[in-house]
Amino acid sequence: MLNVLMLVTGVAALSLAAWCGWAAYRDQPTKDWHFIGMAVVSLLAVVQLVTGIVLLARGEKPEQGTTIFVSYLLGAFACVPAAGLMSLAERTRWGSVTVAAGAVVLAVLEVRLYDIWGG
């Protein structure tokens, strides 16, 4: 279950990155639709955070350690909302670039989470 959730979250993050990257290419700031996309990706990250904590509470252990796994889960949870807040401060194309970069970082964190869990 966690591996499927990691895959779905990573693909959604890359889709958001491409979408915001396209907006930046067209010299557009983040718009309401982008924030809806960020909310969807953030919701997936919340579900992943809760699922990871439940798996740890049930006694399952990641191969590379619980502390690093929880740290990456929290980072994945905070990545896109932080980029979204920063894009609100920069209402130019660079706000879109910021969200695209945050979404790419989330996708990389998903790969690392997969590796830490033992994939």
WOQUI-V240527 format. One record per pair of residues at least 24 apart in sequence whose ideal C-beta (glycine too) atoms are under 10 Angstrom apart, sorted by sequence separation. I is the first residue (numbers start at 1). J is the second residue. D is the distance in Angstrom with one decimal. If there is no record, write none. Layout:
[[I:J:D] [I:J:D]]
This chain:
[[13:37:9.9] [16:40:8.1] [17:41:9.5] [49:73:5.2] [52:76:9.3] [78:102:9.7] [79:103:7.9] [12:37:8.3] [13:38:9.9] [15:40:9.5] [16:41:5.2] [48:73:6.9] [49:74:7.3] [52:77:9.6] [79:104:9.6] [80:105:8.7] [15:41:8.3] [16:42:9.9] [79:105:5.4] [80:106:5.7] [14:41:9.8] [49:76:7.4] [50:77:9.6] [79:106:4.5] [12:40:6.6] [13:41:5.5] [45:73:8.6] [48:76:6.7] [49:77:4.7] [78:106:9.6] [79:107:9.6] [12:41:5.0] [45:74:9.8] [48:77:7.6] [49:78:9.7] [76:105:8.9] [77:106:9.4] [79:108:9.5] [12:42:9.9] [45:75:9.7] [46:76:9.9] [75:105:8.5] [76:106:5.9] [79:109:6.5] [10:41:9.9] [12:43:9.5] [13:44:8.2] [45:76:5.3] [46:77:6.4] [75:106:8.7] [76:107:9.7] [79:110:10.0] [9:41:7.1] [12:44:5.7] [13:45:8.5] [44:76:9.5] [45:77:4.8] [76:108:9.7] [77:109:9.6] [9:42:9.9] [11:44:9.7] [12:45:9.2] [45:78:8.4] [76:109:4.5] [9:43:9.7] [10:44:9.3] [42:76:10.0] [45:79:7.4] [75:109:5.8] [76:110:6.7] [9:44:4.4] [42:77:7.8] [45:80:6.7] [46:81:9.8] [8:44:6.4] [9:45:6.2] [42:78:9.3] [44:80:9.3] [45:81:8.5] [73:109:8.9] [76:112:8.9] [42:79:8.8] [43:80:9.9] [72:109:5.8] [75:112:9.2] [76:113:6.6] [6:44:9.7] [9:47:8.2] [41:79:9.0] [42:80:5.1] [72:110:9.1] [75:113:9.2] [5:44:7.3] [8:47:9.3] [9:48:5.6] [41:80:5.1] [42:81:5.5] [5:45:9.6] [8:48:8.9] [40:80:9.6] [41:81:9.4] [72:112:5.8] [73:113:6.9] [39:80:8.9] [72:113:5.1] [5:47:6.6] [6:48:6.9] [38:80:5.3] [39:81:9.1] [42:84:7.9] [5:48:5.1] [37:80:9.2] [38:81:7.3] [41:84:9.6] [69:112:9.7] [72:115:9.5] [73:116:9.4] [68:112:9.1] [69:113:7.1] [72:116:6.2] [6:51:9.7] [38:83:7.7] [39:84:8.6] [68:113:9.7] [71:116:9.3] [72:117:9.5] [2:48:7.5] [5:51:6.0] [6:52:9.5] [38:84:4.7] [70:116:9.9] [5:52:8.7] [37:84:9.7] [38:85:9.9] [69:116:5.0] [64:112:9.6] [68:116:5.9] [69:117:6.7] [2:51:5.9] [35:84:6.4] [38:87:8.6] [69:118:9.9] [1:51:6.6] [2:52:6.5] [34:84:8.3] [66:116:9.6] [62:113:8.7] [64:115:7.4] [65:116:7.5] [2:54:9.7] [35:87:8.6] [63:115:8.5] [64:116:4.5] [1:54:9.8] [2:55:6.2] [30:83:9.4] [34:87:7.9] [35:88:8.8] [62:115:9.5] [63:116:7.0] [64:117:8.1] [1:55:8.2] [30:84:7.5] [62:116:5.2] [63:117:6.8] [64:118:7.7] [62:117:4.8] [63:118:3.7] [30:86:9.9] [61:117:9.4] [62:118:6.3] [63:119:8.8] [30:87:4.5] [60:117:9.0] [61:118:8.9] [62:119:9.9] [2:60:8.8] [29:87:7.4] [30:88:7.8] [41:99:9.8] [60:118:9.8] [29:88:9.5] [2:62:9.5] [30:90:8.9] [29:90:7.7] [30:91:7.9] [34:95:8.8] [38:99:6.6] [41:102:9.4] [45:106:7.1] [52:113:8.0] [29:91:4.8] [30:92:9.7] [34:96:7.2] [37:99:8.7] [41:103:6.8] [44:106:9.4] [48:110:8.4] [55:117:8.8] [13:76:8.9] [17:80:9.9] [20:83:8.9] [29:92:5.6] [30:93:9.4] [16:80:7.4] [28:92:9.0] [29:93:6.4] [30:94:9.9] [31:95:9.8] [35:99:9.0] [38:102:8.6] [42:106:9.4] [45:109:9.2] [27:92:8.2] [28:93:6.3] [29:94:8.3] [30:95:4.8] [31:96:8.9] [34:99:6.4] [38:103:8.2] [41:106:7.0] [45:110:9.1] [48:113:8.0] [52:117:8.4] [10:76:9.7] [13:79:8.3] [27:93:4.9] [29:95:4.8] [30:96:5.3] [34:100:9.7] [37:103:8.9] [41:107:9.9] [44:110:9.7] [9:76:7.5] [13:80:7.2] [16:83:9.6] [20:87:8.3] [26:93:8.0] [28:95:9.2] [29:96:6.1] [30:97:9.7] [12:80:9.7] [24:92:9.2] [25:93:8.2] [28:96:6.3] [30:98:8.2] [24:93:4.7] [27:96:8.9] [30:99:5.7] [6:76:9.1] [23:93:7.4] [24:94:7.5] [26:96:8.8] [29:99:9.8] [30:100:9.6] [9:80:9.9] [24:95:8.4] [25:96:8.6] [23:95:9.0] [24:96:3.9] [25:97:9.5] [20:93:9.9] [23:96:4.3] [24:97:4.6] [22:96:8.5] [23:97:9.0] [24:98:9.0] [20:95:8.6] [21:96:7.3] [24:99:8.6] [25:100:9.7] [20:96:4.6] [21:97:7.5] [23:99:8.5] [24:100:6.3] [19:96:8.9] [20:97:7.5] [23:100:8.2] [24:101:9.7] [20:98:8.3] [21:99:8.9] [22:100:8.8] [20:99:4.3] [21:100:4.2] [19:99:8.8] [20:100:4.0] [21:101:9.0] [19:100:8.1] [20:101:8.8] [17:99:7.9] [18:100:7.7] [20:102:8.7] [21:103:8.7] [16:99:7.1] [17:100:4.6] [20:103:6.7] [21:104:8.8] [16:100:7.6] [17:101:7.7] [19:103:8.6] [20:104:9.8] [17:102:8.2] [18:103:8.5] [14:100:9.9] [16:102:8.7] [17:103:3.7] [18:104:9.6] [16:103:4.3] [17:104:4.8] [15:103:8.2] [16:104:9.2] [17:105:9.1] [13:102:8.6] [14:103:6.9] [17:106:8.3] [13:103:4.5] [14:104:7.3] [16:106:8.3] [17:107:7.0] [12:103:8.6] [13:104:7.4] [16:107:9.1] [13:105:8.4] [14:106:8.8] [15:107:9.6] [10:103:9.8] [13:106:4.1] [14:107:5.0] [12:106:8.8] [13:107:4.4] [12:107:8.9] [13:108:9.0] [10:106:7.6] [11:107:8.2] [13:109:8.6] [14:110:9.3] [9:106:7.3] [10:107:4.8] [13:110:6.8] [9:107:8.3] [10:108:8.7] [12:110:9.6] [10:109:8.6] [11:110:8.9] [9:109:9.2] [10:110:3.7] [9:110:5.5] [10:111:6.8] [8:110:9.3] [6:109:9.5] [7:110:7.7] [10:113:9.0] [6:110:5.0] [7:111:10.0] [9:113:8.9] [10:114:8.3] [5:110:9.2] [6:111:8.2] [6:112:9.8] [6:113:5.7] [7:114:8.1] [5:113:9.7] [6:114:5.1] [3:113:9.6] [2:113:8.3] [3:114:6.6] [6:117:7.8] [2:114:8.6] [7:119:9.9] [6:119:7.9] [3:117:7.4] [2:117:6.2] [3:118:9.6] [3:119:6.0] [2:119:9.1]]
